[in-house]
């Protein structure tokens, strides 16, 4: 586990909004859909990488959900059914999860314990990021978990 600072992220993709227990089913569908339509997005930095973004504790309905996207240099001619978000520069505690997507919470538990043991403060009302290197097989996802800290 490490501490990393990321620059601003501009993401284009889809917002997933469903009941809590359905995210594990709906997020992979959105990722697959985005992969199929990747050629419609302009200025992509890396088409082989997807990001997830979410608020742990949302203050408004606009902050509820999970966003699946690809990073772009700039927003231009966004397809009408896609959304854009801009994640400001932030500091994160980072852990890697490799394996089934349904076990990702175990890795989050380890990361949250590490944050607490190392006296960092989680910022639950800020964007949190998941950087996917492999997402096509839900039994073998490869993702870095970026938990926002002070």
C-alpha positions as CSV (number, residue, x, y, z in Angstrom):
1,X,0.0,0.0,0.0
2,X,1.2,3.4,-0.9
3,X,0.3,7.1,-0.9
4,X,-0.1,8.8,-4.3
5,X,-1.1,12.2,-5.5
6,X,-3.0,12.3,-8.8
7,X,-3.5,15.3,-11.1
8,X,-6.9,16.3,-12.3
9,X,-8.7,13.4,-14.1
10,X,-11.2,14.1,-16.9
11,X,-13.4,11.1,-17.5
12,X,-16.0,10.3,-20.2
13,X,-18.3,7.3,-19.8
14,X,-21.5,6.1,-18.1
15,X,-23.1,6.6,-14.8
16,X,-24.4,3.5,-13.0
17,X,-27.2,4.1,-10.6
18,X,-28.9,1.1,-8.9
19,X,-29.5,-0.5,-5.5
20,X,-26.4,-1.2,-3.6
21,X,-26.3,-5.0,-4.1
22,X,-26.6,-4.6,-7.9
23,X,-23.4,-2.6,-8.5
24,X,-21.4,-5.8,-8.7
25,X,-23.6,-6.8,-11.7
26,X,-24.2,-3.5,-13.3
27,X,-20.6,-2.0,-13.3
28,X,-19.2,-4.8,-15.5
29,X,-22.1,-4.3,-17.9
30,X,-21.3,-0.6,-18.1
31,X,-17.5,-1.3,-18.6
32,X,-18.3,-3.7,-21.4
33,X,-20.7,-1.2,-23.1
34,X,-18.0,1.5,-22.8
35,X,-15.4,-0.9,-24.4
36,X,-17.6,-1.5,-27.4
37,X,-18.2,2.3,-27.9
38,X,-14.6,3.5,-27.2
39,X,-14.1,4.7,-30.7
40,X,-16.9,7.4,-30.1
41,X,-14.8,9.1,-27.4
42,X,-12.3,11.7,-28.5
43,X,-8.9,12.5,-27.0
44,X,-8.5,9.3,-25.0
45,X,-5.3,9.0,-23.1
46,X,-5.3,5.2,-22.8
47,X,-8.1,3.1,-24.4
48,X,-6.9,0.0,-22.6
49,X,-7.5,1.5,-19.1
50,X,-10.9,2.3,-17.5
51,X,-11.6,4.2,-14.3
52,X,-14.4,3.9,-11.8
53,X,-15.3,7.0,-9.7
54,X,-17.6,7.3,-6.7
55,X,-18.3,9.1,-3.5
56,X,-18.3,7.0,-0.3
57,X,-20.8,9.4,1.3
58,X,-22.8,11.4,-1.2
59,X,-24.3,14.7,0.0
60,X,-26.7,15.1,-2.9
61,X,-28.5,12.8,-5.4
62,X,-26.2,14.0,-8.1
63,X,-23.3,12.4,-6.2
64,X,-25.0,9.0,-5.9
65,X,-23.9,6.2,-8.1
66,X,-20.8,4.9,-9.8
67,X,-19.1,6.4,-12.9
68,X,-17.3,4.2,-15.4
69,X,-15.1,6.1,-17.8
70,X,-11.9,6.5,-19.8
71,X,-9.5,9.4,-19.2
72,X,-9.4,12.1,-21.9
73,X,-7.2,15.1,-22.4
74,X,-10.2,17.3,-23.1
75,X,-13.9,17.1,-23.5
76,X,-15.2,17.4,-27.1
77,X,-18.2,16.0,-28.9
78,X,-19.4,13.8,-26.0
79,X,-22.0,11.2,-27.2
80,X,-25.4,12.2,-25.9
81,X,-25.9,9.2,-23.7
82,X,-22.4,9.5,-22.0
83,X,-21.4,11.7,-19.1
84,X,-18.3,13.7,-18.1
85,X,-16.8,14.2,-14.7
86,X,-13.7,16.0,-13.6
87,X,-11.9,14.7,-10.5
88,X,-9.7,17.4,-8.9
89,X,-6.1,16.7,-7.9
90,X,-6.2,14.7,-4.7
91,X,-4.1,12.5,-2.4
92,X,-4.9,8.8,-2.1
93,X,-4.0,5.7,-0.2
94,X,-3.6,3.0,-2.8
95,X,-4.0,-0.8,-2.8
96,X,-4.0,-3.3,-5.7
97,X,-6.8,-5.9,-6.1
98,X,-6.3,-8.9,-8.4
99,X,-8.9,-11.6,-8.4
100,X,-12.7,-11.9,-8.4
101,X,-14.6,-8.6,-8.4
102,X,-16.9,-9.9,-5.5
103,X,-13.8,-10.0,-3.2
104,X,-12.9,-6.3,-3.8
105,X,-14.4,-5.4,-0.4
106,X,-11.8,-7.5,1.3
107,X,-9.0,-5.5,-0.3
108,X,-10.9,-2.3,0.7
109,X,-11.0,-3.5,4.3
110,X,-7.2,-4.1,4.3
111,X,-6.7,-0.6,2.8
112,X,-9.0,1.1,5.3
113,X,-7.2,-0.7,8.2
114,X,-3.9,0.4,6.8
115,X,-5.1,4.0,6.5
116,X,-6.3,4.0,10.1
117,X,-3.1,2.3,11.4
118,X,-1.0,4.9,9.6
119,X,-3.0,7.8,11.1
120,X,-4.4,9.1,7.8
121,X,-7.9,10.5,7.5
122,X,-10.3,9.2,4.8
123,X,-12.2,11.9,2.9
124,X,-15.5,10.1,2.3
125,X,-17.3,13.1,0.6
126,X,-14.7,13.4,-2.2
127,X,-14.2,11.4,-5.4
128,X,-12.7,8.0,-4.9
129,X,-11.1,6.2,-7.9
130,X,-10.7,2.7,-9.2
131,X,-8.1,2.3,-12.0
132,X,-8.8,-0.8,-14.0
133,X,-6.0,-2.6,-15.9
134,X,-8.1,-5.7,-16.6
135,X,-11.9,-5.8,-16.2
136,X,-13.2,-8.1,-19.0
137,X,-13.3,-11.2,-16.8
138,X,-15.1,-10.5,-13.4
139,X,-13.2,-13.5,-11.9
140,X,-9.8,-11.9,-12.7
141,X,-10.0,-8.1,-12.3
142,X,-6.8,-6.1,-11.9
143,X,-7.5,-2.8,-10.3
144,X,-5.8,-0.1,-8.2
145,X,-8.1,1.2,-5.4
146,X,-7.5,4.9,-4.7
147,X,-9.1,5.9,-1.4
148,X,-9.0,9.7,-0.9
149,X,-7.2,11.0,2.2
150,X,-6.3,14.3,3.7
